[in-house]
Each structure stands twice: as structure tokens, then as C-alpha cells.
Amino acid sequence: MKLLKTFVAALSLALLLPTAAAEASDYPPDYAICNSSDTKTTGPFEVIRRTTRLPGRQSTLTVAYRGFLRNLYPDNQISIFVKLNGQYATFQASSGTNNDAYIYLNAGQRNCTKCFTYMNTPLCNAHFAAGGQEGVWVCEQPTAQESHLFLYGWDQNGYMNAWDIEVAAVANGQWDSNGGANYFTRLPAHTSCW
């Protein structure tokens, strides 16, 4: 009888627990489910890719510059050229906290908010103006420049291709570009970020 009471108590407790974390959760689309970083140094650049979900485009790319142009110009006058798998763009740098000028690019959704009609935020206001429903996750999307640059970063299934990256820096027409050849590095392909 004591064994039966223990079994019933354990069964009752088990029924109170959620059956699956995914069914019980309502995480935003930009919620990090893993964390993987690839870091390479090429010339005066450090290239850092951080991935938080695969398959999917939840990755960021930071390019930090510590070259001679920083001795000649303020960081906000430096731009960083990036070429990723054949797609390229130039971005204005910001002053970093690690004695660098840097750019931070995001390939995926970000700053997700679950929108309700009482909320008065630009993201939710645009969602409702477009006829969106209440209680839906709405996220900021990559900029046009980011979308262009990251176009060939993933395959058709959302798995990460190898990233062939070229970088250079420019300020007031003066380049730090490895003699015009650009600095090159390759970040590996991934099918998981665990």
C-alpha cells in the first residue's frame, strides 16, 4: 500500500510538469539557443562571428580594426570594407572599448517584442498599421546593407557556409588594404552551434 501511495504521488507530480520545453515556452524568435564563436586575426583586423541558432541566420559579425589609420584619424572617420563570399559593403566604424575601431553586423532578427495594442512603440505601431494581430512576436530585421553582405552566408537549408572574408579600412581616401589585396580570412562552415 505504501508503494502504491508513493507511485500515485510521483505520477501526480509528473503530470504537473510540462511535457516539453518547446510547448511550454514562448521565446522570441531571436532567443539564443546556443552560443558559438569563431575568431580570426588577419593583419590589423580581428574578425569575430558569434552564432546563436542553427539552422537559421542568427549570427553576428564584428570586425575590429587596430591599424595605423587610427593614429591619423578619429575612429568615426574610419570606414571598414567587408567582402563576404563575394558580397561586399563598407560600414562606418565606431570607437571600441578594446583600443579599436569596429563594426558590428547582425544577420538575423533582433530586438523582438510581443506586440499588444496598448503598447506604443515604433515596431508595434508599424505592425498594427500593417494589419498585424495582437500577441505576435515582431522583430527588427537586418538592414539592406547587412542583408546584401550576408546573402551567401548560409545554404538553402539554413546551415552556415564557410565564410571567405576580405577586410580593409579607409579614412579620407587613405587605405589600409594589404597593398590593395585586402586582408583575408576564412571562418569554417557549421551545421550546429553546439
C-alpha positions as a printed Julia matrix, in Angstrom:
194×3 Matrix{Float64}:
  0.0    0.0     0.0
  2.85   2.37    0.84
  4.42   1.61   -2.56
  1.13   2.42   -4.31
  0.84   5.77   -2.47
  4.42   6.66   -3.46
  3.68   5.76   -7.09
  0.48   7.85   -7.13
  2.31  10.81   -5.57
  5.13  10.57   -8.13
  2.65  10.25  -11.0
  0.71  13.29   -9.76
  3.91  15.33   -9.58
  4.93  14.21  -13.09
  1.59  15.31  -14.5
  2.17  18.82  -13.15
  5.48  19.18  -15.01
  5.49  20.49  -18.62
  5.72  17.71  -21.18
  8.11  19.56  -23.46
 10.01  22.81  -23.01
  9.13  23.95  -26.53
  5.41  23.52  -25.93
  5.5   25.42  -22.65
  7.68  28.25  -23.87
  7.0   31.33  -25.91
 10.52  32.51  -26.54
 11.14  35.34  -29.02
 12.49  34.44  -32.46
 15.87  35.99  -31.58
 16.25  33.91  -28.39
 19.73  32.39  -28.22
 19.54  28.59  -28.05
 23.31  28.06  -28.29
 26.48  30.12  -28.44
 29.39  29.5   -30.77
 32.19  31.9   -31.68
 34.8   31.83  -34.42
 37.62  34.37  -34.14
 40.43  35.02  -36.62
 43.1   37.69  -36.87
 44.31  38.95  -40.23
 46.72  41.87  -40.36
 45.4   44.69  -38.12
 41.9   43.16  -38.06
 40.14  40.8   -35.71
 37.09  39.07  -37.24
 34.56  37.56  -34.81
 31.46  35.59  -35.76
 29.0   34.67  -33.0
 26.21  32.22  -33.78
 23.21  31.64  -31.51
 20.96  29.42  -33.65
 21.46  26.88  -36.46
 19.79  26.22  -38.72
 18.91  29.86  -39.16
 20.58  33.21  -39.66
 21.1   34.13  -36.01
 24.71  35.25  -36.33
 26.62  38.46  -35.8
 29.9   39.61  -37.3
 32.25  42.0   -35.56
 35.28  43.4   -37.38
 37.73  45.23  -35.11
 40.49  47.37  -36.63
 43.72  48.29  -34.81
 45.8   49.6   -37.72
 47.77  52.76  -38.5
 44.76  54.79  -39.68
 43.69  55.06  -36.05
 46.83  57.14  -35.37
 45.86  59.55  -38.16
 42.07  59.87  -37.91
 39.33  59.63  -35.29
 37.52  56.27  -35.28
 34.29  57.83  -36.6
 36.16  58.91  -39.76
 37.26  55.33  -40.48
 35.15  53.0   -42.59
 35.62  49.25  -42.83
 35.22  47.41  -46.11
 33.97  43.81  -45.79
 33.59  41.23  -48.54
 31.83  38.0   -47.51
 31.51  35.17  -50.05
 31.55  37.64  -52.94
 29.13  40.22  -51.47
 30.66  43.45  -50.2
 29.8   46.67  -48.39
 31.53  49.46  -46.49
 30.43  50.46  -42.99
 31.34  53.43  -40.79
 33.32  52.36  -37.73
 32.68  53.24  -34.11
 35.13  53.56  -31.24
 35.52  50.28  -29.42
 36.37  49.58  -25.8
 39.36  47.4   -26.72
 41.53  50.09  -28.32
 39.95  49.55  -31.72
 37.58  50.92  -34.31
 34.91  48.35  -35.05
 31.72  47.45  -36.88
 29.02  45.14  -35.56
 26.69  43.5   -38.08
 23.7   41.29  -37.4
 22.43  38.8   -39.98
 19.25  37.85  -38.13
 16.19  39.16  -36.37
 16.81  41.29  -33.29
 15.1   43.25  -30.54
 11.96  41.13  -30.74
  8.86  42.36  -28.91
  5.5   40.69  -28.4
  3.08  43.39  -29.51
 -0.18  44.26  -27.76
 -2.5   47.13  -28.69
 -1.72  49.08  -25.52
  1.97  49.27  -26.5
  3.17  52.47  -28.13
  6.48  51.51  -29.72
  7.59  52.19  -33.3
  7.9   48.45  -34.02
  4.43  47.58  -32.68
  2.82  50.68  -34.19
  4.13  49.67  -37.64
  2.94  46.09  -37.06
 -0.62  47.17  -36.21
 -0.69  49.79  -39.0
  0.05  46.96  -41.45
 -2.92  44.99  -40.09
 -0.95  42.8   -37.69
 -2.61  40.91  -34.86
 -2.15  41.3   -31.12
  0.15  38.93  -29.19
  2.53  38.3   -32.1
  6.32  38.48  -31.89
  7.63  41.31  -34.08
 11.35  41.81  -34.67
 13.69  44.3   -36.26
 15.19  42.88  -39.45
 18.71  43.21  -40.88
 19.41  46.44  -42.75
 19.57  46.34  -46.54
 23.38  46.51  -46.34
 23.52  43.62  -43.87
 21.12  41.51  -45.96
 23.25  42.13  -49.05
 26.52  41.27  -47.29
 25.22  38.07  -45.66
 23.41  36.79  -48.79
 25.67  33.74  -49.29
 26.46  33.1   -45.63
 24.03  30.15  -45.39
 22.82  27.37  -47.66
 19.18  26.83  -48.68
 18.56  24.77  -45.5
 19.79  27.49  -43.14
 23.15  25.87  -42.37
 26.22  28.06  -42.32
 28.56  28.02  -45.31
 32.26  28.69  -44.86
 32.76  32.44  -44.85
 35.56  33.78  -47.04
 36.11  37.28  -45.71
 38.2   40.15  -47.04
 38.59  43.33  -45.0
 40.23  46.73  -45.41
 39.96  50.14  -43.74
 39.7   53.58  -45.32
 39.74  57.13  -43.96
 39.75  60.3   -46.07
 40.85  58.35  -49.15
 43.75  56.62  -47.4
 43.54  52.82  -47.3
 44.92  50.08  -45.08
 44.27  47.24  -47.51
 47.3   44.93  -47.57
 48.72  46.76  -50.58
 45.37  46.66  -52.4
 44.92  42.88  -51.96
 42.73  43.22  -48.82
 43.29  41.15  -45.68
 41.76  37.68  -45.97
 40.49  35.04  -43.56
 38.13  32.08  -43.69
 35.63  31.11  -41.0
 34.51  27.46  -41.08
 31.14  26.1   -42.14
 28.81  24.87  -39.38
 25.74  22.65  -39.24
 25.34  23.18  -35.48
 26.35  25.81  -32.93
 26.76  23.43  -30.0
